[in-house]
């Protein structure tokens, strides 16, 4: 199998046309009926498999040609653990059925689509698979794209803020065309290089909907009296047709069992619950070369437990595939559990810019702190006063990569000077920078005094979801005391945490570093510039960009980052894109808008010994891998004949 970070040529071909997709006609395959569906087929509840898969299905040839994958056998159920009921949406992430998707070489490839063509990054033509059906058997056609665009995205009641941001280019919406029942086209005046990336995302841009299902909730299609009755009986806060439509259209939350889907497994459990069952999609569009319709697994079960208990439950053998909520600090305990339970512990690597990063809030409301945080000397001093080597040795057994919050070495854009910038442990230089800022007075504890007389005590907002984070902050607290800065941590629920940052009530926050440490020149640098409220170092500037692109940041370097991002969006060549990326990374490294610690931390992945086709080593990340998603869990299968029980292990 090729390296998972083989990026040569990534996306370049896709700017002009789709990469060759594995396709064949259903007639040329010896299609195999999953045993779990035989009874439904025999009773007439389901049509036979030849009528359920597209006439041109996606044929997964890798299952026969790869050195590390093997054709599987049908059947079985695996268990996953999640910390909250809403986390069942991870089945959309892991399922990873996308219009276009990243393949094993991290190249974009048609998936739900049969093919696509792109001209000048402006015109995108999508061809659907003939005979492709939703999970309830209804045809998947251009009408499902038209319905989303005309009846949802452009409907002021359903979308008061307009279409999704990734469908706007300099404020312009695309020209949408239905060319025939299986072909649609989107055209912009200027390039939209982020469109395909959004479609392939871990949380994808859904530009289609099961129109046959949702029309019953839409004012333009439903009988008024029936719609009024549905609204009256629905458990929704907003008692009108838009509230009902939005509630029933949970593509990503994945919590409406009635909503047709194209994912490999479909939800069957109503909310609220702590035990969710997902069953195979009888109309899934992928098959293996032997004609077996994927997925191999009949069922996925998700049990909800406290996130703090999930490592213990996993070590007790209560999960068959688990990565979420596990940390390197759990590794020894999980390894000990292999003596009692039939699972392996594999070590993947994380690829975020930093496992844990600090985000000084340049938009804080505090009039004393704000000019200080905006002064690069202050941010540099805090970064220089972090002993990353100590963090690596104490918490990660020396296995992590120390440095700033930037790309990792596997990225073709990586430069060692970016990772080293202001990331050495130098208390002398850190103290000198703070003295240079005029912060020379200290109280009897050695804490520096702010210009308004307050001690320099920084409250760091935290979502409080990680023991690793807590341990790292304790080490940072000790070294910051040596420069006269005292650290306090304030953990809150994630929503409260974010709202405090967004409102400017936070001085600083802690969160993982940049999302995609594996970026290439073709990938968007949006997260490096003030483009979103979700960016914890400048949430107000990000919100301005999202709502009013004419309101730039009032600092020179962030303005330049935003200009470079726009240059990247309008670039005509890969050289221009790379030039924009290089300057962006250089500015970010020099200005220290986020303070990194270590990266490439090992991620424990627990896998049932009978579960096949799960990679031994891989990258555990949101983008571009969608965690397990890019490795296609529909390929995973249970080797029941060779499985062992917990009793046999003991």
Buried (B, 14 or more C-beta within 10 A) or exposed (E): BEEBBBBEBBBEBBBEEBBEBBBBEBEEBEBBBBEBBEEEBEEEEBBEBBBBBBBBBBBBEBBEEBEEBBBBBBBBBBBBBBBEBEBBBBBBBBBBBBBBBBBBBBBBBBBBBBBBBBEEBBBBBBBBBBBBBBBBEBBBBBBBBBBBBEBBBBBEEBBEEEBEBBBBBEEEBBEBBBEEEBBBBBBBEEBBBBBBBBBBBBBBBBBBBBBBBBBBBBBEEBEEEEBEEBBEEBEBEEEEBBBBBBBBBBBEBBBBBEBBBBBBBBBEBEBEBEEBBBBBBBBBBBBBBBBBBBBBBBBBBBBBBEBEBBBBBBBEBBBBBBBBBBBBBBBEBBEEBBEBBBBBBBBBBBBBBBBBBBBBBBBBEBEEBBEBBBBBBBBBBBBBBBBBEBBBBBBBEEBBBBBBBBBBBBBBBBBEEBBBBBBBBBBEBBBBBBBEBEBEEEEEEEBBBBEEEEBBBBBBBBBBBBBBBBBBBEBBBEBBBEBBBBBEBBBBEEEEBBBBBBEBBBBBBBBBBBBBBBBBBBBBBBBBBBBBBBBBBBBBBBBBBBEEBEEBBEBEBBBBBBBBBBBBBBBEEBEBBBBBBBBBBBBBBBBBBBBBBBBBBBBBBBBBBBBBBBBEEBBBBBBBBBBBBBBBBBBBBBBEEEBEEEEEBE
